[in-house]
Amino acid sequence: MISRRIRVLGTLALVSILGWLVLLLWWLRFRQGRRAAAPPSQRPIRLPPVSEAGPRPTPDDLKRIEGIGPKIAAVLREAGIVTFAQLAASDAGRIRQVLRAGGVRIAFPETWPEQAGLAAAGEWEMLKALQAELKGGRRVTASRRAGGPS
């Protein structure tokens, strides 16, 4: 009687251990497969490289754009956006993809191309006037600027 109980318990323990091993192996393979096939939104976005024969553009200080700080400027630089003209030629959706690929989740690039276009053209006074209407790169209403309810 006791030996039969021991055999049954031993069999149950063995089946349980094998089940956990199978589950662990499945989980490891599933996890490895997800890493190999990252969705397009997580793949790095790269701009076409500047031809080796042509001169490289002199980088601009992208932090002069309202809403761009050191981290975002570094992500844009790594993606190949180094000048105001390149930023002005990009649309907000493309910039958002570059930022997501660089790990930046909270940014509002809707006005960055407009600001960069003014900076690239040397329209610093117009850029200052535009930036006076912005907070963190976003347009704000007069009540929000005056400290009214958000």
KEBAMAR-39459 format. One record per atom (N, C-alpha, C): residue number from 1; residue in three letters; atom name; x, y, z. Coordinates in nm, 3 decimals. Example, Ala and Ser with C-alpha at 12.3 -4.5 7.8 and 13.67 -1.06 7.14 Angstrom:
{rec 1 Ala N {1.319 -0.569 0.780}}
{rec 1 Ala CA {1.230 -0.450 0.780}}
{rec 1 Ala C {1.320 -0.330 0.780}}
{rec 2 Ser N {1.285 -0.225 0.708}}
{rec 2 Ser CA {1.367 -0.106 0.714}}
{rec 2 Ser C {1.290 0.003 0.787}}
This chain:
{rec 1 Met N {0.082 -0.118 0.000}}
{rec 1 Met CA {0.000 0.000 0.000}}
{rec 1 Met C {0.087 0.125 0.000}}
{rec 2 Ile N {0.188 0.130 0.087}}
{rec 2 Ile CA {0.275 0.247 0.095}}
{rec 2 Ile C {0.359 0.259 -0.032}}
{rec 3 Ser N {0.408 0.151 -0.082}}
{rec 3 Ser CA {0.491 0.157 -0.202}}
{rec 3 Ser C {0.411 0.205 -0.322}}
{rec 4 Arg N {0.282 0.168 -0.326}}
{rec 4 Arg CA {0.197 0.215 -0.437}}
{rec 4 Arg C {0.178 0.366 -0.428}}
{rec 5 Arg N {0.155 0.420 -0.309}}
{rec 5 Arg CA {0.140 0.564 -0.290}}
{rec 5 Arg C {0.268 0.637 -0.329}}
{rec 6 Ile N {0.382 0.580 -0.292}}
{rec 6 Ile CA {0.509 0.643 -0.327}}
{rec 6 Ile C {0.527 0.646 -0.478}}
{rec 7 Arg N {0.491 0.536 -0.546}}
{rec 7 Arg CA {0.501 0.533 -0.692}}
{rec 7 Arg C {0.411 0.636 -0.756}}
{rec 8 Val N {0.288 0.648 -0.707}}
{rec 8 Val CA {0.193 0.746 -0.762}}
{rec 8 Val C {0.245 0.888 -0.739}}
{rec 9 Leu N {0.290 0.916 -0.618}}
{rec 9 Leu CA {0.343 1.049 -0.588}}
{rec 9 Leu C {0.469 1.078 -0.671}}
{rec 10 Gly N {0.555 0.981 -0.686}}
{rec 10 Gly CA {0.675 0.998 -0.768}}
{rec 10 Gly C {0.640 1.026 -0.913}}
{rec 11 Thr N {0.541 0.953 -0.965}}
{rec 11 Thr CA {0.497 0.975 -1.103}}
{rec 11 Thr C {0.438 1.114 -1.119}}
{rec 12 Leu N {0.355 1.157 -1.024}}
{rec 12 Leu CA {0.298 1.290 -1.030}}
{rec 12 Leu C {0.406 1.398 -1.025}}
{rec 13 Ala N {0.505 1.379 -0.940}}
{rec 13 Ala CA {0.614 1.476 -0.929}}
{rec 13 Ala C {0.692 1.482 -1.059}}
{rec 14 Leu N {0.721 1.367 -1.120}}
{rec 14 Leu CA {0.795 1.362 -1.246}}
{rec 14 Leu C {0.717 1.430 -1.358}}
{rec 15 Val N {0.588 1.402 -1.368}}
{rec 15 Val CA {0.505 1.464 -1.470}}
{rec 15 Val C {0.499 1.616 -1.449}}
{rec 16 Ser N {0.487 1.656 -1.325}}
{rec 16 Ser CA {0.482 1.799 -1.294}}
{rec 16 Ser C {0.612 1.868 -1.334}}
{rec 17 Ile N {0.725 1.809 -1.301}}
{rec 17 Ile CA {0.855 1.867 -1.336}}
{rec 17 Ile C {0.871 1.875 -1.488}}
{rec 18 Leu N {0.834 1.767 -1.558}}
{rec 18 Leu CA {0.843 1.768 -1.704}}
{rec 18 Leu C {0.752 1.876 -1.765}}
{rec 19 Gly N {0.635 1.892 -1.709}}
{rec 19 Gly CA {0.543 1.996 -1.757}}
{rec 19 Gly C {0.603 2.135 -1.742}}
{rec 20 Trp N {0.664 2.161 -1.627}}
{rec 20 Trp CA {0.728 2.292 -1.605}}
{rec 20 Trp C {0.845 2.313 -1.700}}
{rec 21 Leu N {0.921 2.207 -1.726}}
{rec 21 Leu CA {1.033 2.219 -1.820}}
{rec 21 Leu C {0.984 2.251 -1.961}}
{rec 22 Val N {0.880 2.184 -2.004}}
{rec 22 Val CA {0.823 2.212 -2.137}}
{rec 22 Val C {0.773 2.356 -2.144}}
{rec 23 Leu N {0.706 2.400 -2.041}}
{rec 23 Leu CA {0.656 2.538 -2.036}}
{rec 23 Leu C {0.772 2.638 -2.040}}
{rec 24 Leu N {0.879 2.611 -1.967}}
{rec 24 Leu CA {0.996 2.699 -1.965}}
{rec 24 Leu C {1.061 2.705 -2.103}}
{rec 25 Leu N {1.078 2.591 -2.167}}
{rec 25 Leu CA {1.137 2.589 -2.301}}
{rec 25 Leu C {1.051 2.664 -2.401}}
{rec 26 Trp N {0.921 2.648 -2.395}}
{rec 26 Trp CA {0.830 2.719 -2.485}}
{rec 26 Trp C {0.842 2.870 -2.464}}
{rec 27 Trp N {0.847 2.912 -2.337}}
{rec 27 Trp CA {0.855 3.054 -2.306}}
{rec 27 Trp C {0.985 3.114 -2.358}}
{rec 28 Leu N {1.097 3.042 -2.342}}
{rec 28 Leu CA {1.226 3.090 -2.390}}
{rec 28 Leu C {1.227 3.104 -2.542}}
{rec 29 Arg N {1.170 3.007 -2.612}}
{rec 29 Arg CA {1.164 3.016 -2.759}}
{rec 29 Arg C {1.074 3.129 -2.804}}
{rec 30 Phe N {0.961 3.144 -2.739}}
{rec 30 Phe CA {0.868 3.252 -2.772}}
{rec 30 Phe C {0.935 3.387 -2.753}}
{rec 31 Arg N {1.005 3.401 -2.642}}
{rec 31 Arg CA {1.073 3.527 -2.612}}
{rec 31 Arg C {1.184 3.556 -2.713}}
{rec 32 Gln N {1.259 3.455 -2.751}}
{rec 32 Gln CA {1.365 3.471 -2.848}}
{rec 32 Gln C {1.308 3.508 -2.985}}
{rec 33 Gly N {1.197 3.448 -3.023}}
{rec 33 Gly CA {1.132 3.479 -3.151}}
{rec 33 Gly C {1.083 3.622 -3.157}}
{rec 34 Arg N {1.034 3.674 -3.044}}
{rec 34 Arg CA {0.985 3.812 -3.040}}
{rec 34 Arg C {1.099 3.911 -3.054}}
{rec 35 Arg N {1.214 3.877 -3.000}}
{rec 35 Arg CA {1.330 3.966 -3.012}}
{rec 35 Arg C {1.379 3.972 -3.155}}
{rec 36 Ala N {1.380 3.857 -3.222}}
{rec 36 Ala CA {1.432 3.850 -3.358}}
{rec 36 Ala C {1.344 3.929 -3.455}}
{rec 37 Ala N {1.214 3.926 -3.434}}
{rec 37 Ala CA {1.123 3.994 -3.526}}
{rec 37 Ala C {1.057 4.113 -3.456}}
{rec 38 Ala N {1.135 4.215 -3.431}}
{rec 38 Ala CA {1.080 4.335 -3.366}}
{rec 38 Ala C {0.985 4.405 -3.462}}
{rec 39 Pro N {0.876 4.459 -3.411}}
{rec 39 Pro CA {0.783 4.530 -3.498}}
{rec 39 Pro C {0.849 4.651 -3.561}}
{rec 40 Pro N {0.800 4.698 -3.676}}
{rec 40 Pro CA {0.862 4.809 -3.747}}
{rec 40 Pro C {0.876 4.934 -3.661}}
{rec 41 Ser N {0.785 4.956 -3.567}}
{rec 41 Ser CA {0.793 5.077 -3.485}}
{rec 41 Ser C {0.912 5.073 -3.391}}
{rec 42 Gln N {0.971 4.954 -3.366}}
{rec 42 Gln CA {1.084 4.944 -3.275}}
{rec 42 Gln C {1.216 4.928 -3.349}}
{rec 43 Arg N {1.211 4.914 -3.480}}
{rec 43 Arg CA {1.335 4.904 -3.556}}
{rec 43 Arg C {1.397 5.042 -3.570}}
{rec 44 Pro N {1.529 5.050 -3.565}}
{rec 44 Pro CA {1.592 5.181 -3.577}}
{rec 44 Pro C {1.563 5.245 -3.712}}
{rec 45 Ile N {1.534 5.373 -3.709}}
{rec 45 Ile CA {1.509 5.448 -3.830}}
{rec 45 Ile C {1.640 5.516 -3.868}}
{rec 46 Arg N {1.685 5.495 -3.988}}
{rec 46 Arg CA {1.808 5.558 -4.035}}
{rec 46 Arg C {1.777 5.635 -4.163}}
{rec 47 Leu N {1.830 5.755 -4.169}}
{rec 47 Leu CA {1.819 5.833 -4.291}}
{rec 47 Leu C {1.926 5.784 -4.387}}
{rec 48 Pro N {1.906 5.806 -4.518}}
{rec 48 Pro CA {2.009 5.765 -4.612}}
{rec 48 Pro C {2.141 5.834 -4.579}}
{rec 49 Pro N {2.252 5.761 -4.586}}
{rec 49 Pro CA {2.380 5.822 -4.551}}
{rec 49 Pro C {2.421 5.927 -4.653}}
{rec 50 Val N {2.494 6.025 -4.604}}
{rec 50 Val CA {2.548 6.127 -4.693}}
{rec 50 Val C {2.655 6.058 -4.776}}
{rec 51 Ser N {2.658 6.088 -4.906}}
{rec 51 Ser CA {2.755 6.021 -4.992}}
{rec 51 Ser C {2.896 6.053 -4.944}}
{rec 52 Glu N {2.983 5.956 -4.958}}
{rec 52 Glu CA {3.120 5.972 -4.911}}
{rec 52 Glu C {3.192 6.084 -4.986}}
{rec 53 Ala N {3.155 6.105 -5.113}}
{rec 53 Ala CA {3.221 6.207 -5.193}}
{rec 53 Ala C {3.179 6.348 -5.151}}
{rec 54 Gly N {3.055 6.364 -5.107}}
{rec 54 Gly CA {3.002 6.496 -5.073}}
{rec 54 Gly C {3.044 6.538 -4.932}}
{rec 55 Pro N {3.048 6.669 -4.909}}
{rec 55 Pro CA {3.083 6.715 -4.775}}
{rec 55 Pro C {2.970 6.689 -4.677}}
{rec 56 Arg N {3.007 6.663 -4.554}}
{rec 56 Arg CA {2.907 6.642 -4.450}}
{rec 56 Arg C {2.859 6.777 -4.402}}
{rec 57 Pro N {2.728 6.789 -4.374}}
{rec 57 Pro CA {2.678 6.918 -4.327}}
{rec 57 Pro C {2.730 6.949 -4.187}}
{rec 58 Thr N {2.748 7.077 -4.163}}
{rec 58 Thr CA {2.788 7.120 -4.030}}
{rec 58 Thr C {2.667 7.109 -3.938}}
{rec 59 Pro N {2.680 7.037 -3.827}}
{rec 59 Pro CA {2.564 7.020 -3.738}}
{rec 59 Pro C {2.520 7.153 -3.677}}
{rec 60 Asp N {2.389 7.170 -3.666}}
{rec 60 Asp CA {2.332 7.286 -3.599}}
{rec 60 Asp C {2.298 7.247 -3.456}}
{rec 61 Asp N {2.278 7.346 -3.372}}
{rec 61 Asp CA {2.238 7.321 -3.233}}
{rec 61 Asp C {2.087 7.303 -3.230}}
{rec 62 Leu N {2.042 7.179 -3.242}}
{rec 62 Leu CA {1.898 7.150 -3.248}}
{rec 62 Leu C {1.826 7.185 -3.118}}
{rec 63 Lys N {1.902 7.205 -3.010}}
{rec 63 Lys CA {1.840 7.242 -2.882}}
{rec 63 Lys C {1.782 7.383 -2.886}}
{rec 64 Arg N {1.811 7.458 -2.991}}
{rec 64 Arg CA {1.752 7.593 -3.005}}
{rec 64 Arg C {1.605 7.585 -3.044}}
{rec 65 Ile N {1.560 7.465 -3.082}}
{rec 65 Ile CA {1.420 7.443 -3.117}}
{rec 65 Ile C {1.343 7.417 -2.987}}
{rec 66 Glu N {1.234 7.489 -2.967}}
{rec 66 Glu CA {1.151 7.472 -2.847}}
{rec 66 Glu C {1.098 7.329 -2.842}}
{rec 67 Gly N {1.126 7.260 -2.732}}
{rec 67 Gly CA {1.080 7.122 -2.715}}
{rec 67 Gly C {1.190 7.019 -2.735}}
{rec 68 Ile N {1.308 7.063 -2.782}}
{rec 68 Ile CA {1.419 6.970 -2.803}}
{rec 68 Ile C {1.525 6.997 -2.697}}
{rec 69 Gly N {1.554 6.894 -2.619}}
{rec 69 Gly CA {1.658 6.902 -2.518}}
{rec 69 Gly C {1.776 6.816 -2.559}}
{rec 70 Pro N {1.871 6.798 -2.470}}
{rec 70 Pro CA {1.992 6.720 -2.503}}
{rec 70 Pro C {1.963 6.576 -2.545}}
{rec 71 Lys N {1.871 6.508 -2.477}}
{rec 71 Lys CA {1.840 6.367 -2.508}}
{rec 71 Lys C {1.780 6.356 -2.648}}
{rec 72 Ile N {1.682 6.440 -2.677}}
{rec 72 Ile CA {1.616 6.435 -2.808}}
{rec 72 Ile C {1.714 6.475 -2.918}}
{rec 73 Ala N {1.797 6.576 -2.891}}
{rec 73 Ala CA {1.896 6.618 -2.991}}
{rec 73 Ala C {1.992 6.503 -3.023}}
{rec 74 Ala N {2.031 6.427 -2.921}}
{rec 74 Ala CA {2.120 6.313 -2.942}}
{rec 74 Ala C {2.052 6.204 -3.025}}
{rec 75 Val N {1.924 6.177 -2.998}}
{rec 75 Val CA {1.850 6.076 -3.075}}
{rec 75 Val C {1.838 6.120 -3.222}}
{rec 76 Leu N {1.807 6.246 -3.244}}
{rec 76 Leu CA {1.796 6.297 -3.382}}
{rec 76 Leu C {1.932 6.289 -3.452}}
{rec 77 Arg N {2.038 6.326 -3.383}}
{rec 77 Arg CA {2.173 6.318 -3.442}}
{rec 77 Arg C {2.206 6.176 -3.483}}
{rec 78 Glu N {2.174 6.082 -3.395}}
{rec 78 Glu CA {2.204 5.941 -3.425}}
{rec 78 Glu C {2.125 5.892 -3.547}}
{rec 79 Ala N {2.008 5.948 -3.568}}
{rec 79 Ala CA {1.926 5.909 -3.683}}
{rec 79 Ala C {1.968 5.983 -3.809}}
{rec 80 Gly N {2.064 6.074 -3.797}}
{rec 80 Gly CA {2.113 6.144 -3.916}}
{rec 80 Gly C {2.054 6.282 -3.936}}
{rec 81 Ile N {1.972 6.328 -3.844}}
{rec 81 Ile CA {1.914 6.462 -3.853}}
{rec 81 Ile C {2.004 6.553 -3.770}}
{rec 82 Val N {2.090 6.631 -3.839}}
{rec 82 Val CA {2.188 6.712 -3.767}}
{rec 82 Val C {2.175 6.861 -3.797}}
{rec 83 Thr N {2.097 6.897 -3.898}}
{rec 83 Thr CA {2.084 7.038 -3.934}}
{rec 83 Thr C {1.939 7.082 -3.923}}
{rec 84 Phe N {1.920 7.214 -3.915}}
{rec 84 Phe CA {1.785 7.269 -3.914}}
{rec 84 Phe C {1.714 7.235 -4.044}}
{rec 85 Ala N {1.785 7.237 -4.157}}
{rec 85 Ala CA {1.724 7.207 -4.286}}
{rec 85 Ala C {1.673 7.063 -4.290}}
{rec 86 Gln N {1.750 6.969 -4.236}}
{rec 86 Gln CA {1.705 6.830 -4.234}}
{rec 86 Gln C {1.583 6.813 -4.145}}
{rec 87 Leu N {1.581 6.883 -4.032}}
{rec 87 Leu CA {1.466 6.875 -3.943}}
{rec 87 Leu C {1.344 6.939 -4.008}}
{rec 88 Ala N {1.365 7.049 -4.079}}
{rec 88 Ala CA {1.255 7.117 -4.147}}
{rec 88 Ala C {1.196 7.031 -4.259}}
{rec 89 Ala N {1.279 6.949 -4.321}}
{rec 89 Ala CA {1.233 6.863 -4.431}}
{rec 89 Ala C {1.160 6.738 -4.380}}
{rec 90 Ser N {1.166 6.713 -4.250}}
{rec 90 Ser CA {1.100 6.595 -4.192}}
{rec 90 Ser C {0.959 6.632 -4.147}}
{rec 91 Asp N {0.868 6.537 -4.157}}
{rec 91 Asp CA {0.733 6.562 -4.105}}
{rec 91 Asp C {0.725 6.508 -3.962}}
{rec 92 Ala N {0.626 6.554 -3.889}}
{rec 92 Ala CA {0.612 6.521 -3.747}}
{rec 92 Ala C {0.600 6.370 -3.725}}
{rec 93 Gly N {0.530 6.300 -3.813}}
{rec 93 Gly CA {0.514 6.155 -3.798}}
{rec 93 Gly C {0.647 6.082 -3.809}}
{rec 94 Arg N {0.728 6.123 -3.903}}
{rec 94 Arg CA {0.860 6.061 -3.921}}
{rec 94 Arg C {0.949 6.090 -3.799}}
{rec 95 Ile N {0.944 6.213 -3.751}}
{rec 95 Ile CA {1.023 6.250 -3.633}}
{rec 95 Ile C {0.978 6.166 -3.513}}
{rec 96 Arg N {0.848 6.148 -3.499}}
{rec 96 Arg CA {0.795 6.068 -3.388}}
{rec 96 Arg C {0.848 5.924 -3.397}}
{rec 97 Gln N {0.855 5.868 -3.519}}
{rec 97 Gln CA {0.909 5.732 -3.536}}
{rec 97 Gln C {1.055 5.726 -3.492}}
{rec 98 Val N {1.132 5.826 -3.532}}
{rec 98 Val CA {1.274 5.831 -3.494}}
{rec 98 Val C {1.286 5.838 -3.342}}
{rec 99 Leu N {1.203 5.920 -3.279}}
{rec 99 Leu CA {1.209 5.935 -3.133}}
{rec 99 Leu C {1.172 5.806 -3.062}}
{rec 100 Arg N {1.066 5.738 -3.110}}
{rec 100 Arg CA {1.026 5.611 -3.049}}
{rec 100 Arg C {1.137 5.508 -3.061}}
{rec 101 Ala N {1.200 5.503 -3.181}}
{rec 101 Ala CA {1.309 5.408 -3.201}}
{rec 101 Ala C {1.427 5.440 -3.109}}
{rec 102 Gly N {1.442 5.566 -3.071}}
{rec 102 Gly CA {1.548 5.607 -2.981}}
{rec 102 Gly C {1.510 5.600 -2.835}}
{rec 103 Gly N {1.390 5.554 -2.804}}
{rec 103 Gly CA {1.348 5.538 -2.666}}
{rec 103 Gly C {1.281 5.659 -2.604}}
{rec 104 Val N {1.250 5.759 -2.685}}
{rec 104 Val CA {1.183 5.879 -2.633}}
{rec 104 Val C {1.034 5.860 -2.651}}
{rec 105 Arg N {0.959 5.864 -2.544}}
{rec 105 Arg CA {0.815 5.840 -2.551}}
{rec 105 Arg C {0.734 5.969 -2.544}}
{rec 106 Ile N {0.781 6.067 -2.470}}
{rec 106 Ile CA {0.703 6.190 -2.453}}
{rec 106 Ile C {0.773 6.303 -2.525}}
{rec 107 Ala N {0.719 6.342 -2.638}}
{rec 107 Ala CA {0.771 6.456 -2.715}}
{rec 107 Ala C {0.658 6.503 -2.806}}
{rec 108 Phe N {0.661 6.630 -2.840}}
{rec 108 Phe CA {0.557 6.688 -2.924}}
{rec 108 Phe C {0.622 6.759 -3.043}}
{rec 109 Pro N {0.655 6.682 -3.149}}
{rec 109 Pro CA {0.732 6.738 -3.260}}
{rec 109 Pro C {0.649 6.811 -3.368}}
{rec 110 Glu N {0.523 6.839 -3.341}}
{rec 110 Glu CA {0.438 6.898 -3.445}}
{rec 110 Glu C {0.492 7.031 -3.498}}
{rec 111 Thr N {0.552 7.113 -3.414}}
{rec 111 Thr CA {0.600 7.245 -3.458}}
{rec 111 Thr C {0.749 7.247 -3.491}}
{rec 112 Trp N {0.819 7.138 -3.469}}
{rec 112 Trp CA {0.963 7.137 -3.491}}
{rec 112 Trp C {1.003 7.166 -3.634}}
{rec 113 Pro N {0.938 7.107 -3.736}}
{rec 113 Pro CA {0.976 7.141 -3.873}}
{rec 113 Pro C {0.957 7.290 -3.905}}
{rec 114 Glu N {0.849 7.347 -3.855}}
{rec 114 Glu CA {0.823 7.489 -3.878}}
{rec 114 Glu C {0.931 7.574 -3.811}}
{rec 115 Gln N {0.964 7.542 -3.687}}
{rec 115 Gln CA {1.069 7.616 -3.617}}
{rec 115 Gln C {1.203 7.599 -3.687}}
{rec 116 Ala N {1.234 7.478 -3.728}}
{rec 116 Ala CA {1.361 7.449 -3.794}}
{rec 116 Ala C {1.371 7.521 -3.929}}
{rec 117 Gly N {1.258 7.532 -3.998}}
{rec 117 Gly CA {1.258 7.605 -4.126}}
{rec 117 Gly C {1.295 7.751 -4.105}}
{rec 118 Leu N {1.240 7.812 -4.000}}
{rec 118 Leu CA {1.275 7.951 -3.970}}
{rec 118 Leu C {1.422 7.963 -3.931}}
{rec 119 Ala N {1.470 7.869 -3.852}}
{rec 119 Ala CA {1.611 7.872 -3.811}}
{rec 119 Ala C {1.703 7.851 -3.930}}
{rec 120 Ala N {1.668 7.760 -4.019}}
{rec 120 Ala CA {1.751 7.733 -4.137}}
{rec 120 Ala C {1.757 7.856 -4.228}}
{rec 121 Ala N {1.648 7.931 -4.232}}
{rec 121 Ala CA {1.643 8.051 -4.316}}
{rec 121 Ala C {1.706 8.172 -4.247}}
{rec 122 Gly N {1.745 8.155 -4.122}}
{rec 122 Gly CA {1.806 8.266 -4.048}}
{rec 122 Gly C {1.705 8.367 -3.997}}
{rec 123 Glu N {1.579 8.329 -3.991}}
{rec 123 Glu CA {1.471 8.416 -3.943}}
{rec 123 Glu C {1.459 8.405 -3.792}}
{rec 124 Trp N {1.560 8.453 -3.721}}
{rec 124 Trp CA {1.566 8.435 -3.576}}
{rec 124 Trp C {1.458 8.514 -3.502}}
{rec 125 Glu N {1.423 8.632 -3.551}}
{rec 125 Glu CA {1.319 8.711 -3.485}}
{rec 125 Glu C {1.182 8.643 -3.498}}
{rec 126 Met N {1.154 8.591 -3.618}}
{rec 126 Met CA {1.028 8.519 -3.640}}
{rec 126 Met C {1.026 8.391 -3.556}}
{rec 127 Leu N {1.141 8.327 -3.544}}
{rec 127 Leu CA {1.149 8.206 -3.462}}
{rec 127 Leu C {1.121 8.240 -3.315}}
{rec 128 Lys N {1.179 8.350 -3.268}}
{rec 128 Lys CA {1.154 8.393 -3.130}}
{rec 128 Lys C {1.006 8.420 -3.107}}
{rec 129 Ala N {0.941 8.487 -3.205}}
{rec 129 Ala CA {0.798 8.518 -3.192}}
{rec 129 Ala C {0.715 8.390 -3.188}}
{rec 130 Leu N {0.751 8.294 -3.273}}
{rec 130 Leu CA {0.680 8.166 -3.273}}
{rec 130 Leu C {0.701 8.094 -3.141}}
{rec 131 Gln N {0.823 8.091 -3.093}}
{rec 131 Gln CA {0.853 8.019 -2.969}}
{rec 131 Gln C {0.784 8.083 -2.848}}
{rec 132 Ala N {0.752 8.211 -2.858}}
{rec 132 Ala CA {0.678 8.276 -2.749}}
{rec 132 Ala C {0.537 8.220 -2.737}}
{rec 133 Glu N {0.487 8.161 -2.846}}
{rec 133 Glu CA {0.353 8.102 -2.846}}
{rec 133 Glu C {0.355 7.954 -2.806}}
{rec 134 Leu N {0.475 7.900 -2.782}}
{rec 134 Leu CA {0.489 7.757 -2.759}}
{rec 134 Leu C {0.530 7.727 -2.615}}
{rec 135 Lys N {0.496 7.607 -2.573}}
{rec 135 Lys CA {0.542 7.557 -2.444}}
{rec 135 Lys C {0.578 7.410 -2.466}}
{rec 136 Gly N {0.706 7.378 -2.454}}
{rec 136 Gly CA {0.751 7.240 -2.478}}
{rec 136 Gly C {0.733 7.199 -2.622}}
{rec 137 Gly N {0.730 7.295 -2.713}}
{rec 137 Gly CA {0.714 7.265 -2.855}}
{rec 137 Gly C {0.570 7.261 -2.900}}
{rec 138 Arg N {0.475 7.281 -2.808}}
{rec 138 Arg CA {0.333 7.279 -2.843}}
{rec 138 Arg C {0.276 7.419 -2.838}}
{rec 139 Arg N {0.182 7.444 -2.926}}
{rec 139 Arg CA {0.112 7.572 -2.923}}
{rec 139 Arg C {0.020 7.572 -2.802}}
{rec 140 Val N {0.018 7.684 -2.731}}
{rec 140 Val CA {-0.069 7.697 -2.615}}
{rec 140 Val C {-0.162 7.814 -2.636}}
{rec 141 Thr N {-0.277 7.806 -2.574}}
{rec 141 Thr CA {-0.374 7.915 -2.585}}
{rec 141 Thr C {-0.335 8.027 -2.490}}
{rec 142 Ala N {-0.395 8.144 -2.508}}
{rec 142 Ala CA {-0.361 8.259 -2.424}}
{rec 142 Ala C {-0.392 8.231 -2.278}}
{rec 143 Ser N {-0.502 8.161 -2.249}}
{rec 143 Ser CA {-0.537 8.133 -2.109}}
{rec 143 Ser C {-0.435 8.039 -2.045}}
{rec 144 Arg N {-0.381 7.944 -2.121}}
{rec 144 Arg CA {-0.281 7.853 -2.066}}
{rec 144 Arg C {-0.150 7.923 -2.042}}
{rec 145 Arg N {-0.115 8.022 -2.129}}
{rec 145 Arg CA {0.008 8.099 -2.109}}
{rec 145 Arg C {-0.004 8.186 -1.987}}
{rec 146 Ala N {-0.123 8.239 -1.961}}
{rec 146 Ala CA {-0.144 8.329 -1.849}}
{rec 146 Ala C {-0.159 8.253 -1.718}}
{rec 147 Gly N {-0.146 8.121 -1.722}}
{rec 147 Gly CA {-0.158 8.041 -1.600}}
{rec 147 Gly C {-0.298 7.997 -1.570}}
{rec 148 Gly N {-0.387 8.007 -1.670}}
{rec 148 Gly CA {-0.526 7.964 -1.652}}
{rec 148 Gly C {-0.535 7.813 -1.649}}
{rec 149 Pro N {-0.656 7.760 -1.638}}
{rec 149 Pro CA {-0.673 7.614 -1.632}}
{rec 149 Pro C {-0.627 7.550 -1.762}}
{rec 150 Ser N {-0.566 7.434 -1.750}}
{rec 150 Ser CA {-0.511 7.365 -1.867}}
{rec 150 Ser C {-0.619 7.304 -1.948}}
